[in-house]
Amino acid sequence: MKLGLVLSGGGMRGAAHIGVLRALDEQGIEVTHVAGSSSGAIVGALYAYGYDWVDILDFFRRLHLWDIKKYALSKTGFIDAEKFYSEFNQFLKNDSFEGLHRNLVITATDILMGTLKYFKSGELIKPVLASAAFPGVFSPVKIGDSFFIDGGAMNNFPVEALQHQCDHIIGVYANAITPITIGDLEHSHQIVERAFKLRTVQEDIQKFPDCDVLIAPSELSRFGTFDKKPMFEIFDIGYRAGLAALKKERVDAMSHS
């Protein structure tokens, strides 16, 4: 039986994905295929490599990829996403899709051709970095003859990447939208983030019915893409939502217990 796990983008809200991994572990549910975009690509790659939720949470704690306080966004220039290669290589020592313990698909956007690419073979770390390269913050990542940015720019919730490969799909969505006030938009990056989410959410919700189990906690809407401080709170929201959804919608064939 093939069980797929789809992890959306969401920056630091991706810590909720790690909470869901804990819930899956406690329920004895074994995932065989993973698809992810942006932060979902990072969590998905580490999970497919063989790390458990404890190690992945520690990686997120130490990672400064979305720590917006480190960067002067009002100045000219971008952050080079590829400078994080060495940090990822410490965890993903075998930089190859072929060395993974689970099947993995990562989305990234070809900024030159204007097309979506599904990475599923070859080198691993650069596609992960490209998938998480938020537009306007990180420079595009060169892979082959082209340059790639955030997978969420064209596909933030790649359910279709696993639809024809898996018997069941669990979808984890970290990009809920709720109304806000103008006072919530104090900085330019918050406006960019809000505009980005408004478009992607409308496209993503159309895929919700394609998931056998959907985990999309609305509480995540109050956290920004670059909010690292509440990481453990976000993790706990994902864990509780994952546990509730898996118990409610449990498919017996998904469990070895």
C-alpha positions as CSV (number, residue, x, y, z in Angstrom):
1,M,0.0,0.0,0.0
2,K,1.4,3.4,-1.1
3,L,0.6,6.3,1.2
4,G,1.4,9.9,0.1
5,L,2.1,12.9,2.2
6,V,1.8,16.4,0.6
7,L,3.3,19.3,2.5
8,S,2.5,22.9,1.5
9,G,4.7,25.9,1.6
10,G,4.4,28.4,4.5
11,G,7.8,29.5,5.7
12,M,8.1,29.1,9.5
13,R,4.5,27.8,9.5
14,G,6.1,24.7,8.0
15,A,6.9,23.8,11.6
16,A,3.3,22.5,11.7
17,H,4.3,19.8,9.2
18,I,6.8,18.5,11.8
19,G,4.0,18.3,14.3
20,V,2.0,16.2,11.9
21,L,5.1,13.9,11.5
22,R,5.0,13.3,15.2
23,A,1.3,12.5,15.0
24,L,1.9,10.0,12.2
25,D,4.7,8.4,14.2
26,E,2.5,8.0,17.3
27,Q,-0.3,6.5,15.2
28,G,2.0,4.0,13.5
29,I,1.3,5.3,10.0
30,E,4.1,4.7,7.5
31,V,4.4,7.2,4.6
32,T,6.0,5.9,1.4
33,H,5.8,9.0,-0.9
34,V,6.3,12.7,-0.1
35,A,5.7,15.8,-2.1
36,G,6.4,19.3,-0.9
37,S,6.9,22.9,-1.8
38,S,9.0,25.6,-0.1
39,S,9.1,24.8,3.7
40,G,7.2,21.6,2.8
41,A,10.1,20.7,0.5
42,I,12.6,21.1,3.4
43,V,10.6,19.1,5.8
44,G,9.8,16.5,3.1
45,A,13.4,16.1,2.1
46,L,14.6,15.6,5.6
47,Y,11.8,13.1,6.3
48,A,12.4,11.2,3.0
49,Y,16.1,11.1,3.9
50,G,15.2,9.2,7.1
51,Y,15.2,11.8,9.9
52,D,12.4,11.6,12.5
53,W,10.4,14.6,13.7
54,V,12.7,15.3,16.7
55,D,15.7,15.8,14.4
56,I,13.7,17.8,11.8
57,L,12.4,20.1,14.6
58,D,15.9,20.7,15.8
59,F,17.0,21.5,12.2
60,F,14.2,24.1,11.9
61,R,15.2,25.6,15.3
62,R,18.8,26.1,14.1
63,L,17.9,27.2,10.5
64,H,17.9,30.9,9.8
65,L,16.5,30.7,6.2
66,W,13.4,32.7,7.0
67,D,14.8,34.8,9.9
68,I,13.8,38.1,8.3
69,K,15.5,40.1,11.1
70,K,18.8,39.1,9.7
71,Y,18.2,40.8,6.4
72,A,17.9,44.5,5.5
73,L,15.0,44.1,3.0
74,S,14.8,47.9,2.5
75,K,18.3,47.8,0.8
76,T,19.1,46.8,-2.7
77,G,19.9,43.2,-3.3
78,F,18.8,39.7,-2.5
79,I,19.9,37.0,-0.2
80,D,21.9,34.2,-1.9
81,A,19.9,31.1,-1.0
82,E,22.8,28.9,-2.1
83,K,24.9,30.1,0.8
84,F,22.8,27.8,3.0
85,Y,24.1,24.7,1.0
86,S,26.6,23.8,3.7
87,E,24.0,23.8,6.5
88,F,21.8,21.5,4.5
89,N,24.7,19.3,3.5
90,Q,25.5,18.6,7.1
91,F,22.1,16.8,7.4
92,L,21.7,15.7,3.7
93,K,25.2,14.2,3.3
94,N,24.2,12.2,0.3
95,D,23.1,15.0,-2.0
96,S,20.9,12.8,-4.2
97,F,17.2,11.9,-4.6
98,E,18.4,8.3,-5.3
99,G,19.8,8.0,-1.7
100,L,16.4,8.7,-0.1
101,H,14.4,6.2,2.0
102,R,11.1,7.5,0.7
103,N,10.0,8.6,-2.8
104,L,10.2,12.5,-3.0
105,V,8.9,15.1,-5.3
106,I,9.8,18.8,-4.9
107,T,8.3,21.7,-6.9
108,A,10.2,24.8,-8.0
109,T,9.5,27.6,-10.5
110,D,11.7,28.2,-13.5
111,I,11.9,32.0,-13.4
112,L,13.3,32.3,-16.9
113,M,10.8,30.0,-18.7
114,G,7.9,30.7,-16.4
115,T,7.2,27.1,-15.9
116,L,6.8,24.7,-13.0
117,K,9.3,21.9,-12.5
118,Y,8.9,18.7,-10.5
119,F,12.3,17.6,-9.1
120,K,12.5,13.9,-8.4
121,S,15.9,12.7,-9.4
122,G,19.5,13.9,-9.4
123,E,21.0,16.4,-6.9
124,L,18.8,17.1,-3.9
125,I,19.9,20.2,-2.0
126,K,19.7,22.8,-4.7
127,P,16.1,21.9,-5.6
128,V,15.2,22.1,-1.9
129,L,16.9,25.6,-1.6
130,A,15.2,26.7,-4.9
131,S,11.8,25.6,-3.7
132,A,12.2,27.6,-0.5
133,A,13.6,30.8,-2.2
134,F,10.8,33.2,-1.4
135,P,10.4,35.8,-4.3
136,G,11.8,39.2,-3.5
137,V,13.9,37.9,-0.6
138,F,16.2,35.2,-2.0
139,S,18.0,35.2,-5.3
140,P,17.1,32.5,-7.8
141,V,19.1,29.2,-7.5
142,K,20.9,28.1,-10.6
143,I,20.2,24.4,-11.5
144,G,21.4,23.2,-14.9
145,D,21.0,25.9,-17.5
146,S,18.2,27.8,-15.7
147,F,17.3,29.6,-12.5
148,F,14.6,28.6,-10.0
149,I,12.6,30.2,-7.2
150,D,9.9,29.3,-4.7
151,G,7.8,26.3,-5.8
152,G,4.8,28.1,-4.2
153,A,4.9,30.7,-6.9
154,M,3.2,28.2,-9.2
155,N,2.3,25.2,-7.1
156,N,2.2,25.6,-3.3
157,F,0.3,22.4,-2.6
158,P,1.5,19.7,-5.1
159,V,-1.2,17.1,-4.5
160,E,-1.3,16.1,-8.2
161,A,2.4,15.0,-8.0
162,L,1.3,11.9,-6.0
163,Q,-2.3,11.4,-7.2
164,H,-1.5,8.6,-9.6
165,Q,1.2,7.0,-7.5
166,C,-0.5,6.5,-4.1
167,D,-3.5,4.7,-2.8
168,H,-4.2,7.4,-0.1
169,I,-3.0,10.9,0.3
170,I,-2.6,13.0,3.5
171,G,-2.5,16.7,2.8
172,V,-1.0,19.2,5.3
173,Y,-1.8,22.8,4.5
174,A,-0.1,25.7,6.4
175,N,-1.5,28.8,4.6
176,A,-4.9,29.6,6.0
177,I,-6.2,33.1,5.2
178,T,-8.3,35.3,7.5
179,P,-9.3,39.0,7.3
180,I,-6.8,41.4,8.8
181,T,-6.6,45.2,9.4
182,I,-4.3,47.7,7.7
183,G,-2.4,47.9,10.9
184,D,-1.2,44.3,10.4
185,L,0.7,45.4,7.4
186,E,3.5,47.4,8.9
187,H,6.4,46.4,6.6
188,S,6.8,45.9,2.8
189,H,7.6,42.2,3.2
190,Q,4.2,41.7,5.0
191,I,2.4,43.2,2.0
192,V,4.3,40.9,-0.4
193,E,3.6,37.9,1.7
194,R,-0.1,38.7,2.0
195,A,-0.5,39.2,-1.8
196,F,1.4,36.0,-2.4
197,K,-0.9,34.0,0.0
198,L,-4.1,35.5,-1.4
199,R,-3.5,34.1,-4.8
200,T,-2.1,30.7,-3.9
201,V,-4.8,29.9,-1.3
202,Q,-7.5,30.3,-3.9
203,E,-5.8,27.8,-6.1
204,D,-4.8,25.4,-3.4
205,I,-8.2,24.9,-1.8
206,Q,-9.5,23.4,-5.1
207,K,-7.2,20.5,-4.3
208,F,-8.5,19.8,-0.8
209,P,-11.1,17.3,-2.0
210,D,-8.3,15.2,-3.6
211,C,-6.8,14.5,-0.1
212,D,-8.1,11.4,1.8
213,V,-7.1,13.2,5.0
214,L,-6.7,17.0,5.1
215,I,-4.9,18.7,7.9
216,A,-5.3,22.5,7.6
217,P,-5.4,24.2,11.0
218,S,-7.0,27.7,10.7
219,E,-5.0,28.9,13.8
220,L,-1.9,29.1,11.5
221,S,-3.3,32.2,9.8
222,R,-2.1,34.4,12.7
223,F,1.5,33.6,12.1
224,G,3.6,35.2,9.3
225,T,5.9,33.4,6.9
226,F,9.0,34.9,8.7
227,D,7.8,34.5,12.3
228,K,10.4,32.2,13.9
229,K,9.7,33.1,17.6
230,P,6.5,31.0,17.8
231,M,8.0,28.0,16.1
232,F,7.2,25.5,19.0
233,E,3.6,26.9,19.2
234,I,3.2,26.3,15.5
235,F,4.6,22.8,15.8
236,D,2.1,22.0,18.6
237,I,-0.8,23.3,16.5
238,G,0.3,20.9,13.7
239,Y,0.7,18.0,16.1
240,R,-2.8,18.5,17.7
241,A,-4.5,19.1,14.4
242,G,-2.7,16.1,12.9
243,L,-3.6,13.8,15.7
244,A,-7.3,14.9,15.6
245,A,-7.6,14.4,11.9
246,L,-5.8,11.1,11.8
247,K,-8.0,9.7,14.5
248,K,-11.2,11.0,13.0
249,E,-10.5,10.1,9.3
250,R,-8.4,7.0,10.0
251,V,-8.0,4.6,7.2
252,D,-7.2,1.2,8.7
253,A,-4.9,0.3,5.8
254,M,-2.8,3.3,6.6
255,S,-1.7,1.8,9.9
256,H,0.6,-1.1,10.7
257,S,-0.9,-1.4,14.2
